[in-house]
Amino acid sequence: MVSVIIERHIADGFASYYDKVSHQVLSEATVQDGFIAGDSLHNSYDENHRVVIAKYTSIHEWQQWHTSSERRQLMENLLPMLQNDEKITVLEH
């Protein structure tokens, strides 16, 4: 099993729109092979800092979702709202 931590910093003024689009990305992730669970969290002290934590049965299944055309299309709507590139950390259990 792997845990994937995705950190994102949203540009000012985009928080509510980001939350809507991010929910769509996470909803699509939940039906992918190997997906176990996921949470979308926000920093209590920084409204523009978001963290997604997802669990997959293997790194292979995470990589399939991460490089899929479905995720790429969804991320096209999300990426312009970010101050910088998302930071992804994959941890093995």
Residue pairs with C-beta under 8 A, 6 or more apart in sequence:
1 36
1 55
1 56
1 57
1 58
1 92
1 93
2 55
2 56
2 57
2 58
2 59
2 62
2 90
2 91
2 92
2 93
3 53
3 54
3 55
3 90
3 91
3 93
4 52
4 53
4 54
4 55
4 56
4 62
4 88
4 89
4 90
4 91
5 51
5 52
5 53
5 88
5 89
5 90
5 91
6 51
6 52
6 53
6 54
6 86
6 87
6 88
7 49
7 50
7 51
7 86
7 87
7 88
7 89
8 18
8 49
8 50
8 51
8 52
8 82
8 86
8 87
9 48
9 49
9 50
9 82
9 83
9 84
10 18
10 48
10 49
10 50
10 81
10 82
10 83
11 48
11 81
11 82
11 83
12 48
14 81
15 47
15 48
17 81
18 50
18 78
18 81
19 40
21 74
21 77
21 78
21 81
22 40
22 50
22 52
22 78
23 40
24 74
24 77
25 71
25 74
25 75
25 78
26 38
26 40
26 52
26 54
28 70
28 71
28 74
29 35
29 38
29 54
29 65
29 71
30 38
32 61
32 64
32 65
32 68
33 61
33 64
34 56
34 57
34 58
34 60
34 61
34 62
34 64
34 65
35 54
35 55
35 56
35 61
35 65
36 54
36 55
36 56
36 57
37 54
37 55
38 52
38 53
38 54
38 55
39 52
39 53
39 54
40 50
40 51
40 52
41 50
41 51
41 52
41 53
42 49
42 50
42 51
43 49
43 50
43 51
48 83
54 62
56 62
56 65
59 90
59 92
62 90
65 71
66 88
79 86
